[in-house]
Amino acid sequence: MENQTNEPGINMHEEMRRAFTLLSGKWKLEIMWLLNQRIYRFNELRKAIPGITQHMLTMQLRELEADGLISRTVFAEVPPRVEYEITVKARGLGPTMEALTVWWSEYGRSIPERTTTRGRKQTSKK
């Protein structure tokens, strides 16, 4: 299959690789999905995403902000309040997220649940 594009000189495969890189990472899509719903504060995000560490959430948020997909607003209060929201650019992913939700509603139950061991065999302690 050739790299398809409507514009001459554009390698769509390379362009899609760039798009995938923006959203790659264990937590980025989940963060984006949550922020597509509403504005979150840091600790709200941390509580909403089981298993994420403070360090990893900070890293993922910084990358998403650097890529222009989320915005971070700091309020001059004591203690400081920080809110995260999806940007207009990232709102363009809304139809994709909605399509994924519809797909999952239809097929999600047919997909076996994975363990959180990330490829390691789970051993039972006796």
N, C-alpha and C positions, 0 to 999 in steps of 0.2 A: 504494500500500500504506500502510495506516495504521500509526502507532506502536503496536505491540502491547504490552500489559502486563496483568497480573492485578490490579494495584492501581490504583484510580481516582486520577487526578491525577499519575501517574508517566509521564513521556515516556521510553519505553524507548530511543528513538533517542539522546536526550541522555545517558542513562545509559551506553549502549554507547560513545558518543564519549569519555566520561570513562574508561572501561575501556581503550579503545584508546590513549588518551593516556598512561596509566600504562606501557604496554608499547612505545610508539613510540620510535623511535630506532634507528640502524643496528645497535647492538650489544646492546640490552637483552634481546631474546629469546634470543640466543646465550648471554649471561651467565646468564639464568634457566635455560636448558636445562642448562648445565654444573653450576650449583649444585643443580639438581634431582637430579643424580647423586651428588654428594658435597660435602663442605666443601673450599673452596679457599683458599689463601693468595694474596695479591695477585700475586706474580710467577708463580705457577702459572697464574692466569687469563690473565695477559699472554702467556705462552708458548702457552697453549691456543687463543688467538684471534689468528690471523695477521692482521697489518695494523692492529691497534688500537694507538694511542699510549698512553703512560702517562697523559697528560693526559685523553684521552677516556675511558679506563677509570676513572680517578678520578671524573670527572664522572658517568658512567653509574652507578657504584656508589653515589655520594652520592644521586643521584635515587631509585634503587631503595630505598635505606635510608630516605630521607625519606618515601617512599610506603608503608613498612612491608612491603615485599616481600622484603627481605633483612636480615640482621642482621650487624653487624660487631663482632667481639670482639678487643680488644687485650690481649695478655698482657704483664705487667710483667717483661720479660726484656731483656737487652742482647745483641744488638740487639732492639728490640721485634718481636714476632710478631703479625701481624694475620690473622685468619681471617674468611671470609665464608661465610654459609650462608643457605639459603632459609628463610623463616619459615613458620609454620603456615598463615597466611593465603595465602601463595603456593603452598603444597603443594596447595591446592584447584585449582590450575591443572594438576596432574599428569595427570588424565584427558585434558585438552585437549592436553597435550604428547604423551601416548601416542597419541592419535588422529592427531595430525599425523605422528608417526613411522610409524604404520601407513599413512596416506595416502601419505607420501613413498616408503615401501617399494614400494607398488603403482604409483605414477604418476611418481615422481621421474626415472626413466630416460627418460620420454617428453617431459620438459621440457628445451628447449635450455639449455645452459650459457651464462651471461652473462659478459661480460668484466668486469674490475674497473675499467674506465675511467669508469664512472658517466655514460654517455651521450655521451662524447667518442669520436670516431673514433680508432682506434688506428693510429698511423703507424709504419711500419717504418723504422728507421735503417739506411742503407746506407753 
